[in-house]
Amino acid sequence: MNRVYNFSAGPSMLPLPVLEQAANEMVCYGTSGMSVMEMSHRSPDYEAIIKEAEALLRKLMNIPDNYKVLFLQGGASTQFSAVPMNLIKRTGKADYAVSGQFSGKAFKEAQKMGYDVKCIATTKDDNFDHVPTITRDMIRPDAAYLHICFNNTIYGTKYGYIPDTGDIPLVADLSSCIISEPIDVSKFGVIYAGAQKNMAPAGMTLVIVREDLLDYAEETMPTMLEWKTMAENDSMYNTPPCYPIYIAKLVYEWILSLGGLEKMKEMNVAKANLLYNYLDSQDYYFAPVKKDSRSLMNVTFVTGDADLDKKFASEAAKAGLKNLKGHRSVGGMRASIYNAMPYAGVEALIAFMKDFAANNPKA
Ligand SMILES: *Cc1c(COP(=O)(O)O)cnc(C)c1O
């Protein structure tokens, strides 16, 4: 076995102990005589898995009792449509902050559906090199919610604060930073996240929604997108993404065994600091993100020369450091260092960066 350090932004690395346990249980789960993939989602064995996954996540994130936890299909992008359809009826209008591509897509999706939505803040003119500063007076007082993307996967930025929205529900896309550090769930009306960045394989989408927000769904909306229906059926209105939920359960167990989200944060800060400190200490590479908006999960950098950037990514891949090419829309490099990336992976990356800089002097 020769596993590489995989810096992919998603789908991305999973913890090795989780993969090993899944491999051990792949063909025969416990005494069930079958793989989790082969189980009816209504079977007692599977019901135990999904219930345990929810219980572990509640413990891990300290989710208050008045929030529902939903394990859905469709990816985070489906929630771009589901969010307005479930919530806008509260007041008839909603506000968005656009801090990168995904929040831009969420905003456009709501616009496309003909809703009264307003972009109240964007950092587009600065190439999204930081997140907006949002204050309460910027939000329309009768907005049904404010939507933000908490960690901007493509640009490598993150909100260093939770915007104060008063009694207006804050709806946040946490796809690329979920369970990377403790977060006060009670500050949000809705949190959603695709699983494939930091939680499980692709195919599962997590929605955490405050119960009082379940009553505003459009009457004509597709049942599959309606949070209330999913909540009333414990995510089993139809077949849930069974296998990713099972892997998510193993991931939650792995994090809890290490010491929970406080410990995860400590490990993630250590990895990110190592890389940012190196970036700040030299002038071959440049980190475009403003310091107070730096992501713990996605670290972007450039050499300033597109050809060198390309060479960097391809030589790094040959050295066992995979998927360091930046998003196709922005170029440069991006190292995604989610929970499963070991400290040694970041050390190996920095060693490679030093060698590359020494061997490829700029003209
Ligand atoms: C990857 C990502 C998405 C898109 O997720 P899908 O599951 O592919 O729909 C949305 N938002 C953020 C922040 C992401 O990182």
PDBQT file of the ligand as one rigid body, heavy atoms in Angstrom, charges set to zero:
ROOT
HETATM    1  C1  LIG A 401     -17.929  21.945  -2.564  1.00  0.00    +0.000 C 
HETATM    2  C2  LIG A 401     -18.788  23.011  -2.057  1.00  0.00    +0.000 A 
HETATM    3  C3  LIG A 401     -20.107  23.181  -2.506  1.00  0.00    +0.000 A 
HETATM    4  C4  LIG A 401     -20.710  22.320  -3.565  1.00  0.00    +0.000 C 
HETATM    5  O1  LIG A 401     -20.990  21.080  -3.007  1.00  0.00    +0.000 OA
HETATM    6  P1  LIG A 401     -21.722  19.943  -3.828  1.00  0.00    +0.000 P 
HETATM    7  O2  LIG A 401     -21.923  18.916  -2.761  1.00  0.00    +0.000 OA
HETATM    8  O3  LIG A 401     -20.803  19.511  -4.913  1.00  0.00    +0.000 OA
HETATM    9  O4  LIG A 401     -22.989  20.478  -4.344  1.00  0.00    +0.000 OA
HETATM   10  C5  LIG A 401     -20.861  24.209  -1.962  1.00  0.00    +0.000 A 
HETATM   11  N1  LIG A 401     -20.348  25.019  -1.035  1.00  0.00    +0.000 NA
HETATM   12  C6  LIG A 401     -19.091  24.899  -0.585  1.00  0.00    +0.000 A 
HETATM   13  C7  LIG A 401     -18.580  25.837   0.449  1.00  0.00    +0.000 C 
HETATM   14  C8  LIG A 401     -18.275  23.891  -1.087  1.00  0.00    +0.000 A 
HETATM   15  O5  LIG A 401     -17.012  23.766  -0.642  1.00  0.00    +0.000 OA
ENDROOT
TORSDOF 0
